[in-house]
């Protein structure tokens, strides 16, 4: 049977690599599918709906 590494440094490095890979994958997905701009476009539409209903008090 192979002995597993129980060194805390090895565990820390392994965890750091796993977290880095997951974060890189998530950020690549957001970038590739342009999800940040889609979220901003959706939020701008909601904000404009709110402010378009307010009465305008300044007339030019």
KOLMAR-792024 format. One record per atom (N, C-alpha, C): atom name; residue number from 0; residue in three letters; y, x, z. Coordinates in steps of 0.02 Angstrom, whole numbers, plus 50000, padded with zeros to 5 digits. Layout:
residues N
<atom:CA | seq:NUM | type:ala | yy:Y | xx:X | zz:Z>
...
end
This chain:
residues 60
<atom:N | seq:0 | type:unk | yy:49941 | xx:50041 | zz:50000>
<atom:CA | seq:0 | type:unk | yy:50000 | xx:50000 | zz:50000>
<atom:C | seq:0 | type:unk | yy:50063 | xx:50044 | zz:50000>
<atom:N | seq:1 | type:unk | yy:50113 | xx:50023 | zz:49962>
<atom:CA | seq:1 | type:unk | yy:50175 | xx:50060 | zz:49960>
<atom:C | seq:1 | type:unk | yy:50218 | xx:50042 | zz:50020>
<atom:N | seq:2 | type:unk | yy:50248 | xx:50093 | zz:50048>
<atom:CA | seq:2 | type:unk | yy:50291 | xx:50081 | zz:50106>
<atom:C | seq:2 | type:unk | yy:50361 | xx:50062 | zz:50082>
<atom:N | seq:3 | type:unk | yy:50389 | xx:50009 | zz:50112>
<atom:CA | seq:3 | type:unk | yy:50456 | xx:49987 | zz:50093>
<atom:C | seq:3 | type:unk | yy:50508 | xx:50031 | zz:50126>
<atom:N | seq:4 | type:unk | yy:50566 | xx:50036 | zz:50094>
<atom:CA | seq:4 | type:unk | yy:50621 | xx:50075 | zz:50123>
<atom:C | seq:4 | type:unk | yy:50652 | xx:50034 | zz:50179>
<atom:N | seq:5 | type:unk | yy:50657 | xx:50063 | zz:50237>
<atom:CA | seq:5 | type:unk | yy:50689 | xx:50029 | zz:50293>
<atom:C | seq:5 | type:unk | yy:50754 | xx:50063 | zz:50313>
<atom:N | seq:6 | type:unk | yy:50775 | xx:50111 | zz:50274>
<atom:CA | seq:6 | type:unk | yy:50836 | xx:50147 | zz:50289>
<atom:C | seq:6 | type:unk | yy:50896 | xx:50099 | zz:50279>
<atom:N | seq:7 | type:unk | yy:50941 | xx:50094 | zz:50328>
<atom:CA | seq:7 | type:unk | yy:50998 | xx:50048 | zz:50321>
<atom:C | seq:7 | type:unk | yy:51045 | xx:50066 | zz:50264>
<atom:N | seq:8 | type:unk | yy:51049 | xx:50129 | zz:50247>
<atom:CA | seq:8 | type:unk | yy:51092 | xx:50150 | zz:50192>
<atom:C | seq:8 | type:unk | yy:51064 | xx:50124 | zz:50126>
<atom:N | seq:9 | type:unk | yy:50998 | xx:50127 | zz:50118>
<atom:CA | seq:9 | type:unk | yy:50966 | xx:50103 | zz:50057>
<atom:C | seq:9 | type:unk | yy:50975 | xx:50027 | zz:50052>
<atom:N | seq:10 | type:unk | yy:50968 | xx:49991 | zz:50108>
<atom:CA | seq:10 | type:unk | yy:50978 | xx:49919 | zz:50108>
<atom:C | seq:10 | type:unk | yy:51050 | xx:49902 | zz:50089>
<atom:N | seq:11 | type:unk | yy:51098 | xx:49940 | zz:50117>
<atom:CA | seq:11 | type:unk | yy:51169 | xx:49927 | zz:50103>
<atom:C | seq:11 | type:unk | yy:51185 | xx:49939 | zz:50029>
<atom:N | seq:12 | type:unk | yy:51160 | xx:49993 | zz:50002>
<atom:CA | seq:12 | type:unk | yy:51172 | xx:50009 | zz:49931>
<atom:C | seq:12 | type:unk | yy:51140 | xx:49955 | zz:49887>
<atom:N | seq:13 | type:unk | yy:51080 | xx:49935 | zz:49904>
<atom:CA | seq:13 | type:unk | yy:51046 | xx:49883 | zz:49865>
<atom:C | seq:13 | type:unk | yy:51084 | xx:49817 | zz:49867>
<atom:N | seq:14 | type:unk | yy:51107 | xx:49798 | zz:49926>
<atom:CA | seq:14 | type:unk | yy:51146 | xx:49737 | zz:49933>
<atom:C | seq:14 | type:unk | yy:51212 | xx:49742 | zz:49894>
<atom:N | seq:15 | type:unk | yy:51244 | xx:49799 | zz:49898>
<atom:CA | seq:15 | type:unk | yy:51307 | xx:49809 | zz:49862>
<atom:C | seq:15 | type:unk | yy:51296 | xx:49803 | zz:49786>
<atom:N | seq:16 | type:unk | yy:51242 | xx:49831 | zz:49761>
<atom:CA | seq:16 | type:unk | yy:51227 | xx:49827 | zz:49690>
<atom:C | seq:16 | type:unk | yy:51213 | xx:49755 | zz:49670>
<atom:N | seq:17 | type:unk | yy:51175 | xx:49719 | zz:49710>
<atom:CA | seq:17 | type:unk | yy:51160 | xx:49649 | zz:49695>
<atom:C | seq:17 | type:unk | yy:51223 | xx:49606 | zz:49693>
<atom:N | seq:18 | type:unk | yy:51266 | xx:49614 | zz:49744>
<atom:CA | seq:18 | type:unk | yy:51328 | xx:49576 | zz:49747>
<atom:C | seq:18 | type:unk | yy:51373 | xx:49594 | zz:49688>
<atom:N | seq:19 | type:unk | yy:51376 | xx:49657 | zz:49671>
<atom:CA | seq:19 | type:unk | yy:51417 | xx:49679 | zz:49613>
<atom:C | seq:19 | type:unk | yy:51392 | xx:49649 | zz:49548>
<atom:N | seq:20 | type:unk | yy:51326 | xx:49648 | zz:49539>
<atom:CA | seq:20 | type:unk | yy:51298 | xx:49618 | zz:49478>
<atom:C | seq:20 | type:unk | yy:51311 | xx:49543 | zz:49474>
<atom:N | seq:21 | type:unk | yy:51304 | xx:49508 | zz:49531>
<atom:CA | seq:21 | type:unk | yy:51318 | xx:49436 | zz:49531>
<atom:C | seq:21 | type:unk | yy:51391 | xx:49423 | zz:49517>
<atom:N | seq:22 | type:unk | yy:51436 | xx:49461 | zz:49547>
<atom:CA | seq:22 | type:unk | yy:51508 | xx:49452 | zz:49536>
<atom:C | seq:22 | type:unk | yy:51526 | xx:49467 | zz:49464>
<atom:N | seq:23 | type:unk | yy:51498 | xx:49520 | zz:49436>
<atom:CA | seq:23 | type:unk | yy:51512 | xx:49538 | zz:49366>
<atom:C | seq:23 | type:unk | yy:51487 | xx:49483 | zz:49319>
<atom:N | seq:24 | type:unk | yy:51428 | xx:49456 | zz:49333>
<atom:CA | seq:24 | type:unk | yy:51401 | xx:49402 | zz:49292>
<atom:C | seq:24 | type:unk | yy:51443 | xx:49340 | zz:49295>
<atom:N | seq:25 | type:unk | yy:51467 | xx:49322 | zz:49356>
<atom:CA | seq:25 | type:unk | yy:51509 | xx:49263 | zz:49363>
<atom:C | seq:25 | type:unk | yy:51576 | xx:49272 | zz:49327>
<atom:N | seq:26 | type:unk | yy:51606 | xx:49331 | zz:49336>
<atom:CA | seq:26 | type:unk | yy:51670 | xx:49343 | zz:49302>
<atom:C | seq:26 | type:unk | yy:51664 | xx:49346 | zz:49227>
<atom:N | seq:27 | type:unk | yy:51608 | xx:49373 | zz:49201>
<atom:CA | seq:27 | type:unk | yy:51597 | xx:49374 | zz:49129>
<atom:C | seq:27 | type:unk | yy:51589 | xx:49303 | zz:49102>
<atom:N | seq:28 | type:unk | yy:51554 | xx:49261 | zz:49140>
<atom:CA | seq:28 | type:unk | yy:51545 | xx:49191 | zz:49119>
<atom:C | seq:28 | type:unk | yy:51612 | xx:49155 | zz:49116>
<atom:N | seq:29 | type:unk | yy:51654 | xx:49165 | zz:49166>
<atom:CA | seq:29 | type:unk | yy:51721 | xx:49134 | zz:49166>
<atom:C | seq:29 | type:unk | yy:51761 | xx:49160 | zz:49107>
<atom:N | seq:30 | type:unk | yy:51759 | xx:49225 | zz:49094>
<atom:CA | seq:30 | type:unk | yy:51797 | xx:49254 | zz:49038>
<atom:C | seq:30 | type:unk | yy:51770 | xx:49230 | zz:48971>
<atom:N | seq:31 | type:unk | yy:51704 | xx:49231 | zz:48962>
<atom:CA | seq:31 | type:unk | yy:51675 | xx:49214 | zz:48897>
<atom:C | seq:31 | type:unk | yy:51686 | xx:49141 | zz:48879>
<atom:N | seq:32 | type:unk | yy:51681 | xx:49096 | zz:48928>
<atom:CA | seq:32 | type:unk | yy:51690 | xx:49025 | zz:48915>
<atom:C | seq:32 | type:unk | yy:51762 | xx:49001 | zz:48924>
<atom:N | seq:33 | type:unk | yy:51807 | xx:49048 | zz:48940>
<atom:CA | seq:33 | type:unk | yy:51878 | xx:49033 | zz:48948>
<atom:C | seq:33 | type:unk | yy:51890 | xx:48978 | zz:49000>
<atom:N | seq:34 | type:unk | yy:51852 | xx:48981 | zz:49055>
<atom:CA | seq:34 | type:unk | yy:51855 | xx:48929 | zz:49105>
<atom:C | seq:34 | type:unk | yy:51920 | xx:48929 | zz:49145>
<atom:N | seq:35 | type:unk | yy:51952 | xx:48987 | zz:49152>
<atom:CA | seq:35 | type:unk | yy:52014 | xx:48989 | zz:49189>
<atom:C | seq:35 | type:unk | yy:52069 | xx:48951 | zz:49153>
<atom:N | seq:36 | type:unk | yy:52075 | xx:48959 | zz:49087>
<atom:CA | seq:36 | type:unk | yy:52125 | xx:48923 | zz:49050>
<atom:C | seq:36 | type:unk | yy:52110 | xx:48848 | zz:49046>
<atom:N | seq:37 | type:unk | yy:52046 | xx:48831 | zz:49043>
<atom:CA | seq:37 | type:unk | yy:52027 | xx:48760 | zz:49043>
<atom:C | seq:37 | type:unk | yy:52046 | xx:48727 | zz:49109>
<atom:N | seq:38 | type:unk | yy:52036 | xx:48763 | zz:49164>
<atom:CA | seq:38 | type:unk | yy:52054 | xx:48736 | zz:49230>
<atom:C | seq:38 | type:unk | yy:52129 | xx:48729 | zz:49235>
<atom:N | seq:39 | type:unk | yy:52167 | xx:48778 | zz:49211>
<atom:CA | seq:39 | type:unk | yy:52240 | xx:48773 | zz:49213>
<atom:C | seq:39 | type:unk | yy:52266 | xx:48717 | zz:49170>
<atom:N | seq:40 | type:unk | yy:52237 | xx:48708 | zz:49111>
<atom:CA | seq:40 | type:unk | yy:52259 | xx:48653 | zz:49067>
<atom:C | seq:40 | type:unk | yy:52246 | xx:48585 | zz:49100>
<atom:N | seq:41 | type:unk | yy:52188 | xx:48579 | zz:49133>
<atom:CA | seq:41 | type:unk | yy:52173 | xx:48517 | zz:49168>
<atom:C | seq:41 | type:unk | yy:52222 | xx:48505 | zz:49225>
<atom:N | seq:42 | type:unk | yy:52237 | xx:48558 | zz:49264>
<atom:CA | seq:42 | type:unk | yy:52282 | xx:48549 | zz:49320>
<atom:C | seq:42 | type:unk | yy:52353 | xx:48535 | zz:49297>
<atom:N | seq:43 | type:unk | yy:52376 | xx:48566 | zz:49243>
<atom:CA | seq:43 | type:unk | yy:52443 | xx:48552 | zz:49216>
<atom:C | seq:43 | type:unk | yy:52447 | xx:48479 | zz:49194>
<atom:N | seq:44 | type:unk | yy:52395 | xx:48453 | zz:49164>
<atom:CA | seq:44 | type:unk | yy:52395 | xx:48383 | zz:49143>
<atom:C | seq:44 | type:unk | yy:52401 | xx:48337 | zz:49204>
<atom:N | seq:45 | type:unk | yy:52365 | xx:48352 | zz:49258>
<atom:CA | seq:45 | type:unk | yy:52369 | xx:48311 | zz:49318>
<atom:C | seq:45 | type:unk | yy:52439 | xx:48315 | zz:49349>
<atom:N | seq:46 | type:unk | yy:52468 | xx:48375 | zz:49352>
<atom:CA | seq:46 | type:unk | yy:52535 | xx:48383 | zz:49381>
<atom:C | seq:46 | type:unk | yy:52586 | xx:48346 | zz:49338>
<atom:N | seq:47 | type:unk | yy:52581 | xx:48351 | zz:49273>
<atom:CA | seq:47 | type:unk | yy:52628 | xx:48315 | zz:49229>
<atom:C | seq:47 | type:unk | yy:52622 | xx:48240 | zz:49237>
<atom:N | seq:48 | type:unk | yy:52562 | xx:48214 | zz:49248>
<atom:CA | seq:48 | type:unk | yy:52554 | xx:48142 | zz:49260>
<atom:C | seq:48 | type:unk | yy:52591 | xx:48122 | zz:49323>
<atom:N | seq:49 | type:unk | yy:52589 | xx:48163 | zz:49374>
<atom:CA | seq:49 | type:unk | yy:52622 | xx:48148 | zz:49438>
<atom:C | seq:49 | type:unk | yy:52698 | xx:48149 | zz:49428>
<atom:N | seq:50 | type:unk | yy:52724 | xx:48200 | zz:49396>
<atom:CA | seq:50 | type:unk | yy:52796 | xx:48207 | zz:49389>
<atom:C | seq:50 | type:unk | yy:52826 | xx:48162 | zz:49335>
<atom:N | seq:51 | type:unk | yy:52786 | xx:48141 | zz:49286>
<atom:CA | seq:51 | type:unk | yy:52812 | xx:48096 | zz:49235>
<atom:C | seq:51 | type:unk | yy:52823 | xx:48026 | zz:49264>
<atom:N | seq:52 | type:unk | yy:52790 | xx:48008 | zz:49319>
<atom:CA | seq:52 | type:unk | yy:52799 | xx:47942 | zz:49349>
<atom:C | seq:52 | type:unk | yy:52860 | xx:47939 | zz:49394>
<atom:N | seq:53 | type:unk | yy:52887 | xx:47997 | zz:49413>
<atom:CA | seq:53 | type:unk | yy:52945 | xx:47996 | zz:49458>
<atom:C | seq:53 | type:unk | yy:53008 | xx:47978 | zz:49419>
<atom:N | seq:54 | type:unk | yy:53053 | xx:47941 | zz:49450>
<atom:CA | seq:54 | type:unk | yy:53116 | xx:47924 | zz:49416>
<atom:C | seq:54 | type:unk | yy:53161 | xx:47985 | zz:49409>
<atom:N | seq:55 | type:unk | yy:53196 | xx:47987 | zz:49355>
<atom:CA | seq:55 | type:unk | yy:53241 | xx:48043 | zz:49340>
<atom:C | seq:55 | type:unk | yy:53311 | xx:48024 | zz:49366>
<atom:N | seq:56 | type:unk | yy:53341 | xx:48069 | zz:49406>
<atom:CA | seq:56 | type:unk | yy:53407 | xx:48053 | zz:49432>
<atom:C | seq:56 | type:unk | yy:53463 | xx:48093 | zz:49398>
<atom:N | seq:57 | type:unk | yy:53446 | xx:48139 | zz:49354>
<atom:CA | seq:57 | type:unk | yy:53496 | xx:48178 | zz:49319>
<atom:C | seq:57 | type:unk | yy:53497 | xx:48156 | zz:49246>
<atom:N | seq:58 | type:unk | yy:53556 | xx:48136 | zz:49223>
<atom:CA | seq:58 | type:unk | yy:53566 | xx:48115 | zz:49153>
<atom:C | seq:58 | type:unk | yy:53610 | xx:48166 | zz:49119>
<atom:N | seq:59 | type:unk | yy:53589 | xx:48189 | zz:49062>
<atom:CA | seq:59 | type:unk | yy:53628 | xx:48238 | zz:49024>
<atom:C | seq:59 | type:unk | yy:53668 | xx:48204 | zz:48971>
end
